[in-house]
Amino acid sequence: MSKNFSRIMDGLNDALAIAEDRADPATYRVHVPGEVDVKAIRTKLGLTQAEFAARFGFPKATVTDWEQKRRKPEASARILLTVIDREPEAVERALASA
């Protein structure tokens, strides 16, 4: 297993423990990145803005705004973009079964 996958699984196990009342939610913290380079993530994946938007469920106009710094992704989007950057296949698998 990759290091990133192990960290994701640890986080999911923590969330499950909280949901099942086996852990105190006050002990669980998520690091939300302050900045995310959307264009670098998209370019690394070799996708156009339209392809990136369609693959991960973002409006294309939003991707354009993020890349042109007209808007900053909200915290939840920054978290998802970070996971896309590190484990795009995991996000694709999760969204394929949705």
ZISULQUI-V967094 format. One record per residue. OMEGA is omega in degrees with one decimal (NA if undefined). NEAR is the number of other ideal C-beta (glycine too) atoms within 12 Angstrom. D_CENTER is the distance of its C-alpha to the mean C-alpha in whole Angstrom. Layout:
BEGIN
omega: {OMEGA:OMEGA}
near: {NEAR:NEAR}
d_center: {D_CENTER:D_CENTER}
END
This chain:
BEGIN
omega: {178.3:178.8:179.9:178.6:178.8:178.9:177.8:179.8:176.4:179.1:177.9:177.1:175.6:-179.9:178.1:178.5:177.8:-178.9:-179.4:179.8:175.5:-179.9:179.5:-179.4:-179.8:-178.7:-175.4:179.8:176.9:174.7:177.0:179.7:179.7:-178.7:175.6:179.0:-175.1:-178.7:179.5:178.8:-178.9:-179.3:178.8:179.5:177.9:-177.0:170.6:176.2:-179.0:179.5:179.4:180.0:-178.2:-176.7:-173.1:171.5:176.7:169.6:-179.1:179.7:178.7:177.5:178.2:179.5:178.3:-176.8:-179.6:175.5:174.3:177.2:175.5:178.2:175.2:-177.0:-178.4:177.5:177.7:176.9:179.8:179.4:177.0:177.4:176.9:179.9:-174.0:-175.3:-176.3:-179.1:179.2:179.0:179.2:177.6:-178.8:-178.5:179.1:-177.4:-178.4:NA}
near: {11:12:11:19:17:14:20:25:17:17:23:19:17:21:19:15:17:19:13:11:9:14:15:11:15:7:11:19:12:21:12:18:23:12:16:30:21:36:22:17:34:30:17:16:25:11:23:17:26:17:16:33:24:17:24:34:20:32:17:21:15:24:33:21:20:30:27:14:14:13:19:20:29:16:17:15:26:25:22:28:37:31:31:35:26:24:26:25:19:26:27:20:14:18:18:12:8:9}
d_center: {19:17:16:13:13:16:13:11:14:16:13:14:17:17:16:19:21:21:21:24:26:26:24:24:21:22:22:18:16:12:12:10:10:13:13:10:12:11:14:14:11:13:16:15:14:17:16:18:16:18:16:13:13:15:13:9:11:12:15:17:18:15:14:17:18:15:16:20:19:20:17:15:11:11:10:8:7:6:4:2:4:4:4:5:7:8:8:8:11:10:7:11:13:11:12:15:16:16}
END
